[in-house]
Amino acid sequence: MSNGFPGKPKILRGAFVEYGLSFPPLIVVFQFNPVQLSRNRSLSYAAPGGTELRRLHRQEKNLGDLQKLQVATVQEQTIAFDIRLDASDALDDENTVAEQFGISPQIGTLELMVLPKEESLLGSLVNLVSGSASGFSFTKIPRPPLVLFVFGRKRVLPVNILGLNVTETAFSADLNPIQATVSVNLTVIEGRNVPYQYSRAMTEAMSALNIADVADVVVPG
């Protein structure tokens, strides 16, 4: 449906994209970007040798020495947000898929992102054919797909989906869902992988840009 503003800037949309080549590929582009996105990273501190941390703080007068003595454990970053799905516009445009299935294709793709591909009917068929063609069979360890969370140009993060909660709120005459909210909980896969290193570099670049604002506060003009 046209929004009536042809000159309106195109808004980038977030997405989940399966990493690597597989069949069928799993891609979900968010119909609406999340209204709110929560990110969390927790840390814990300890003193060496079993010393009580508070006692260490009271004993050490030099903050530089204290920094070297404290042992910090940094937990994985978690991300949580809601995805809103609505077939209303597609139904107004007489989209055939929406008329027949509502938003079931998008929900189905999200659900497959948390299930091992070896458990899918297509995955089992591919394994059967490839095993027969090669003359031997083997058992694969079931693992869910590895997913990239794409949210703008600065965040392309490999993630594990920890939770997926689907709330269907409206249905068609034949009970296909036409509106739903999907709550997702993710942990970021950190390390030397390229997507995370790219996003980490963008974060450090944004921090560098902050220096100019800090200088204005410390040394006012």
Buried (B, 14 or more C-beta within 10 A) or exposed (E): EEEEEEEEEEEEEBBBBBBEEBEEEBBBEBBEBBEEEEEEEEEEEBBEEEEEBEEBEEEBEEEEEBEEBBEEEEEBBBBBBBBBBBBEEBBEEEEEEBBEBBBBBBBEBBEBBBEBBBEBEEBEEBBEEEEEEEEEEEEEEEEBBBBBBBBEEEBBBBBBBBEBEBEBEEEBEEEBBBBBBBEBBBBBBBEEEEBBEBBEEBEEEEEEEEEEEEEEEEEEE
